[in-house]
Each structure stands twice: as structure tokens, then as C-alpha cells.
């Protein structure tokens, strides 16, 4: 079975930060014989000055975003397609 997942997260802060760093863990992991991610798109606004995507110790995708200047809001939009596999497939 194929799932299309759309998620939007908005943060609005009372005061702008001096600078910011966030670690995002939103992408599902591929699990042999259970599920696999077919495509994904993570949009971050405002656009970070630095962005790094990597796998953690457990094989999960993480995204680190860094802003060198002040931000007073953060908007994340995730669109992905995941295939859930039948048992024994």
C-alpha cells in the first residue's frame, strides 16, 4: 500500500532569536521487508544559512538547519510517499 503524507509545522516566536539551530527528525526510516520511502521533500522557511542531512546511529534521516541571523518564525513543510510492504514481501 502506498501512502502520500503531507505535514506542515509552523512556529511563531514572541521575540526574534539572535541565531538558531534546529534538528528535525521527520522522515520515516526504510525497514527491510516492511516499508520504504519512495520520495520526500522537506522545505524550511526562512531558508537556513546551513543545512545538513545525514543518518543518525540508528539509520534514521535527520536534518540540521542553522540560521546565523535572527528569525521570529519557522515553517516546515514535508511531502513524502511511503510504500508499506506486505508481510513476507
Secondary structure as a PSIPRED ss2 file (coil, helix, strand):
# PSIPRED VFORMAT (PSIPRED V4.0)

   1 X C   1.000  0.000  0.000
   2 X E   0.000  0.000  1.000
   3 X E   0.000  0.000  1.000
   4 X E   0.000  0.000  1.000
   5 X E   0.000  0.000  1.000
   6 X E   0.000  0.000  1.000
   7 X E   0.000  0.000  1.000
   8 X E   0.000  0.000  1.000
   9 X E   0.000  0.000  1.000
  10 X E   0.000  0.000  1.000
  11 X E   0.000  0.000  1.000
  12 X E   0.000  0.000  1.000
  13 X C   1.000  0.000  0.000
  14 X C   1.000  0.000  0.000
  15 X C   1.000  0.000  0.000
  16 X C   1.000  0.000  0.000
  17 X C   1.000  0.000  0.000
  18 X C   1.000  0.000  0.000
  19 X C   1.000  0.000  0.000
  20 X E   0.000  0.000  1.000
  21 X E   0.000  0.000  1.000
  22 X E   0.000  0.000  1.000
  23 X E   0.000  0.000  1.000
  24 X E   0.000  0.000  1.000
  25 X C   1.000  0.000  0.000
  26 X C   1.000  0.000  0.000
  27 X C   1.000  0.000  0.000
  28 X C   1.000  0.000  0.000
  29 X C   1.000  0.000  0.000
  30 X C   1.000  0.000  0.000
  31 X E   0.000  0.000  1.000
  32 X C   1.000  0.000  0.000
  33 X C   1.000  0.000  0.000
  34 X C   1.000  0.000  0.000
  35 X E   0.000  0.000  1.000
  36 X E   0.000  0.000  1.000
  37 X E   0.000  0.000  1.000
  38 X E   0.000  0.000  1.000
  39 X E   0.000  0.000  1.000
  40 X E   0.000  0.000  1.000
  41 X E   0.000  0.000  1.000
  42 X E   0.000  0.000  1.000
  43 X E   0.000  0.000  1.000
  44 X E   0.000  0.000  1.000
  45 X E   0.000  0.000  1.000
  46 X C   1.000  0.000  0.000
  47 X C   1.000  0.000  0.000
  48 X C   1.000  0.000  0.000
  49 X C   1.000  0.000  0.000
  50 X E   0.000  0.000  1.000
  51 X E   0.000  0.000  1.000
  52 X E   0.000  0.000  1.000
  53 X E   0.000  0.000  1.000
  54 X E   0.000  0.000  1.000
  55 X E   0.000  0.000  1.000
  56 X C   1.000  0.000  0.000
  57 X C   1.000  0.000  0.000
  58 X C   1.000  0.000  0.000
  59 X C   1.000  0.000  0.000
  60 X C   1.000  0.000  0.000
  61 X E   0.000  0.000  1.000
  62 X E   0.000  0.000  1.000
  63 X E   0.000  0.000  1.000
  64 X E   0.000  0.000  1.000
  65 X E   0.000  0.000  1.000
  66 X E   0.000  0.000  1.000
  67 X E   0.000  0.000  1.000
  68 X C   1.000  0.000  0.000
  69 X C   1.000  0.000  0.000
  70 X C   1.000  0.000  0.000
  71 X C   1.000  0.000  0.000
  72 X C   1.000  0.000  0.000
  73 X E   0.000  0.000  1.000
  74 X E   0.000  0.000  1.000
  75 X E   0.000  0.000  1.000
  76 X E   0.000  0.000  1.000
  77 X E   0.000  0.000  1.000
  78 X E   0.000  0.000  1.000
  79 X E   0.000  0.000  1.000
  80 X E   0.000  0.000  1.000
  81 X E   0.000  0.000  1.000
  82 X E   0.000  0.000  1.000
  83 X E   0.000  0.000  1.000
  84 X E   0.000  0.000  1.000
  85 X C   1.000  0.000  0.000
  86 X C   1.000  0.000  0.000
  87 X C   1.000  0.000  0.000
  88 X C   1.000  0.000  0.000
  89 X C   1.000  0.000  0.000
